[in-house]
Amino acid sequence: MSEQDQQAHLVDKAMSAFRWVAALRFLGQMVSWLSTIFVIRFLAPEDYGVISLTEVFRTFLVFFSTMGLGQGLVKVDELTPLLVRKTVGLLLVINFCLFLIQYFAAPHVAAFYDNPDLEQVLRVLSFTYLLIPWTAVPSSLIARNLDHKLTSKVTFISHILASGISLTMAYLGYGYWSLVVAMIFTMAFNCFWFSVLVSYPRIPSFSFRGTGEVFRFGALIAAADLIYVAYSKIDVAVAGKFVTVAEIGLYGVAIQLATMLMSKSIPLFNVVAFPAFARMNAASGDSNDYLVTTIQFASTVIFPVFMGVALVGEDLITLVLGDTWTGIALIFGILVVSVPFRIVAYIITPALLAGGGARMDMVNAFITLVFLTVAVWLLLPLGLEGVALAWSLASLCLFLLAVIRGGG
């Protein structure tokens, strides 16, 4: 097969994978979005405040849970069964350490934010780290082969069932536990079915010689992810110390609504885009034409949509969530106008990583983190609206860095 035919085959395979992922994820996300709207109606701002503060600490650790090793398995040229076993072993060690860190740090995090509910929630969620190795490895092997039908079916069913669980528990008055249980169920369900349906060497090896290529590439991605997590949570981490848990809940719901489409669609795109770009680069050394086409198509859709949503934000919130949440209208409007810029930056990232630009991605994330941290501290006197403005300015910063430093 010629180089041109090989690249065309990869494009066709990537588009086929994307159609499968898009179709099932879209149906699953529609159910999830509807469930989220009704769950918000049943929960109080204090419930979302507890979850928002929990996610500050938990999300920080979760990005250590794979150390980019999953992407490393996708990127490595020669994948052997022994390398897979060593990756499983390394992930087991990492995630057992994370389990211990979160479990024993829980009371200290609760004391810092003066919220005793955080301790129990963090300790319960700490056990989910033990499931991650058995999900990360098989899902990475699927991504490497651009065969996403199986992944799509499993995640579709898990979205449907988790949405039903959270909605039922919220209706019955379980508060923030309705969200916690849904998180645990999703991870356990995916872990079980990936382990059952995907064939791979499951017996871990704790001799880590020969994992250098995977680990080095993964470490750069993990460092960038860590910085991304820091800047995605620094607003809540700082504001949570100076405002009430109910106010943090209001801000958390505003940012969840503003980024709902992005947070659900970008992982859908990335799960196909990174392996596709990686294979295109391996075949021809270039994937820029496909990246430019993707950005042009996405921009013609997302910019008009999000600007329109910003204009009708207050009416939309009143209609969808009810009068209880109308106080987030201004915060929501400030956040949502910048989301398209962040989406474009995230679209560029897989191509940057596939081309070996993990270090540049890490630097971009670090610059954005510094920018956002300074902006949050300067604008915090304006209240939650100031924090939202800082987040939006950071989105523009990330967009400019991605386009100028990584878009070429």
N, C-alpha and C positions, 0 to 999 in steps of 0.2 A: 504494500500500500504506500503510495506516495505521501510526501509530507503534507501536501494540500488536501489530499483525500483523508488523511488521518485527522487533520484539524477539523475538517468538515464533519467527520464522524463524531468527534468529541463535542462539537457544537450541537449536533442533532441529539446526541445522548444527553447533554446537559439540558437542552430544552424539553426533552421528554421527561427527564427527572423533575424539572421545574413545574411542568404541567401537573404531574402527579402530586407533588408537594403542595402546589398552589391550590388545587381543587380540594383536597382533603383538609388542608390547613384552613382554607377559607370557610368551609362548612363548620369545622371545629371551632374556629374563632368567632363565627357568627353566634354560635351557641354560648361560647365563653363570654362574649361582649354583652349579650342579653342577660346572662346570669350575673355578670359584674354589676350591671345597672341595677338589677333588683336587689342584689346583695347590699349595695351602697344604700339603698332605700331602707333596708332593715337594720343596718348597723349605725352606731353613733360615731361622731368624729373621734371620740376617745378610743374606740376600737381600732380605727385606722391609724391613730397616733401610735398605739402599741406596735402594730405591724410595721409601720414606717421606721420606728426606732430599732426594731428587731432587725430589719433588713439592712440598716446601716452597718451593723457588725457582721451579720451573717453573709451578706453579699461580698463583703471584703474577703472573707475566708473561702467562699465558694470558688472564687477565681484562682485560688491556690490549689483547688482540688484536682485539677487536671494538669496544671503547670504547662499548658499548651501541648501536652504529649499527644493528645488526640490529633491535633493539626500536624504534629510531627509524623504520625503514622501515615497521614494522607500525603505528606510532602516527600517522605523518604523514597529514594529511587528503588532500593531493593528491600522488600519486606519479607522477612522469614518468620516461620512459626516461633523460633527461639526469641526473636526480637519482640514479638507480640507477648510472649510469656513474661519477658523481662519488664515490658511496659505495664502489664497487669500487676506484677510484684511491686514495682515502683509506685504505682497509683495506690495500692493497698497501704503501703507504708505512709505515704503522704496523707491519705485521708484518715487513717487511724490517729495520726498526730493532730489533725484538724478537729477530729471528734473530741479528743482530750482538751484541746485549747478552748473550744467553745463551751464545753460542759463545765469546766472549772472557772472560766472567766465570766460566766453568766451572772453570778451575784455581784461582781464588781461593775459590770456594765449597768445592771439595774440600779446600783447605788449611785453611779455617776449621773444618771438621768432622773434619779429619785422616783423610780417607777418599779415597784416590786413585781408587777406582772411580767416584766421582761425576763426575770430569772427563769421562771418555769417554762416560758415559751422557748427561750434559747436552749434550754437543756433538752427539751423534747425534740427540737429540730436538729440537735447535734448528732442524733443517731442516723440521720439521712446521709451523712458523709460515708458511712459504711456501705452504702448502695452504689455510690458514684463509679467506682472502677468497673463494675459489671454492666454499666450503661455506656460509659465513655468509650471503651474499647470496641465493642460491637458496632456502635453508631459510627465510629470513625472508619471502620472497615467497610461499612456500607457506603459512606461518603466517598471513600477512595475509589470505589467501583462505579460511582454515580448511579447506584441502584437504590432509589429512595421509595419505591413502592411499599416495602415492608415497614420502613420507618414511618411513612405517612399514615399507614393504617393503624399502627400502634398508637401514635401520638393523637390521631383523630379520636380513637375510642377513649383514651385517657382524658382528653379535654372534655368530652361529653360527660363522662362519669364524674370527673372532679368538679365540673360546674354544677352538676346535680347535687353532689354532696355539700358543697359550700352553700348553695341556695337553700337546701333543706335545713341545714344546721342554723343558718342565719335566721330563717323564718321561725325556727323553734326557740330562738333566743340564746344561742350559744356564743354570740358576740364574736370576738376575734378568733376564737377557736375554730369557727367555721372555715376561716382562711388557712389556719395552720394545718388542720386535718386534710384539706384539699391539697396543700403542698406535699404533704407526706404521701398521700395516696398516689399522686401523679408520679413521684419518684419511684415508689415501690412497684407500681404497675409497669412502668417502662422498664425497670430493672428486670423484673420477672420475665416479661415477654421477649426482651432482647436476648436474655440468656437462654431462653428456650428455643427461639426461632433462628438465631444466628449461630452458625458453626465457626468456632475459632478455638485456639488452644487456651483452655481455661485454667490449667494448673500454673500458678505463678512461679516465676523464677526470681530469686533474690540476689542473683549474681548480675550486677549491672554493667559489666564490661560489654562494650559493643553498642551501648545505647547513646553514645556521644552525639551522633548526628541528630537523632530524635530529640535528645535533651537540650542541646544547644539551641536548635530552632524553637523548641517549645518554651525554653526559658525566656527568650526574647519576647515571644507572644505573651507569656504569663506576666512579664514585667509591664508590658503595655496594657494588658488587661487589668492588672492591679492598679495602675495609674488611672485608667478609665473608670474603674469602680470608685476610686477615691474621689474623682471629680464628679461622678454621678451621684455620690452620696454626701459630699462635703456640705451641701446646702442644708440638708436635714440634720447632719451631725452637729453643725454649728448652731443652727436655729433651735434645735431641740434642747439645748442647754439654757436658752434664754426665753422661750415661750412655753405655753402650757401644752400638755399632750393633746388637748382638743384642737388647738391651733395647728399643731403639727399634722393632726388628722385631716384638717381642712386642706392644708397645703399638699398633703400626700394624695388626696383624692383629686385635687386640681391637676397635679402633674401626671397622675395615672391616666386621667381622661385626655389630657393634652398629648400624651405620648402613646396612647393605647394603640393606634394604628401602626406607629413606628415600632413599638416594642414587640408587636406580634408579627409584623411583616418582614422586618430586617433579619431576624433569625431564620425565617423561611427562605429569604434570598441567600443568606450567607452559607446555609447548609449545602446549597448547590453551587454557589458562585466560587467559593474558595477552591474546592477540588477541580471545578471546571477550568478556572483560570490557571491553576497549577499544571494541569495536563496540557493546556494550550501552550503555556510557556515551555514546557518540556518538548512539545512537538515542533514549535516554530520559533520560540524565544520571544513571542510578542502576543499580547492580548488587548492592546490599547483600542483597536477598532471596536471590539465588542464592548469594552468599558464605556467608550464615548456614546455608542448607540444606547446602551442601558441608561446612562445618565440623562440623555436627551428625552428618552421615552418617559422616564420617571418624573422628570421635572415638569413636563407638560401636564402631568396629572396632579402631582402633590402640591405644587405651589397654589394653583387656583382653589383646590379643595380646602387647604388649611387656612388660606386667607378668608375664604367664605365662612368657614367655621368660626374664625375669630370675630367676624362682624356680627354674627348672630349668637355669640357665646352665652350671653345672659338669658336670652329666651330659650336657648337650647337646654341649658342647665335646669331652668325652672320646669320645662316640659318633661325632661328625662328623669331628673333626680328629685324634683319637688322643692318646696320653699325652704326646707331645712338647709339646703346647700347653695342657696343663691349668693351667699357671702363669698364664694370662691370665684365669682364671675370675672372680676378684674384680674385676679391672679391667673386664671385660666387663659384669658385673652393675651396677657403678656407672654405666657409660656408658648401658646400654640403658634404664634406668628413666626417663631424661630425654628420650629420643628422641621420644616422642609430643608433648611440648611443642614441640620444635623443628619437627616436621612441621606442627603447626597454625600456627605462626608463618610457615612457608614457604608455606602455603596462602593466608594473608592477603596476602602480598607482591604477587602478580599483580594483585589487585583494587586494592591501594594504588597501584601503578604505573599501572594503566589509568585511575585517577581523577586522575592528575597529581600523585601524592604521592611522586615520586622523591626530593625533598629530605628528606621525613620518613623515608623508608626509609634514606637515607644517614645521617641522624642516629641512628636506631635502631641501625644497624650500628656506628657509631662508639662509642656508649655501651657496647654489648656488648663491643667490642674492648677498651676501657679496663678494663671489669669483669673480663674474662677474663685480661688481662695481669697485673693486680694479683693475682688469685686464683692464677694459676700460680706467681708468685714467692713468694706466702705459703705455698702448699701443697706446693711442690717438695720441702721437707725430708722429706715423708711418702713420697717416691718416686713411682713411676708411678701408684700408687693416688691420691696427692694430685693429680697432674696430671689424672687421670680425674675426680676430684671437682670440680676447677675447671671442667672442660669441661661437666659436668652442671649446675653452678650457672649457668654462662653460658647454657645452653639455657633455663633457667627465666627468666633475665633477658630474653632475646630474646623469649620467649613473652609475658611481661608487657608489654613495650614494644609489641609488635605489637597486642595486644588493647586496651591502654589508649590508645595514641597513634594506632593505625591501624585498629583494628577498628570504629570508629564510622562 
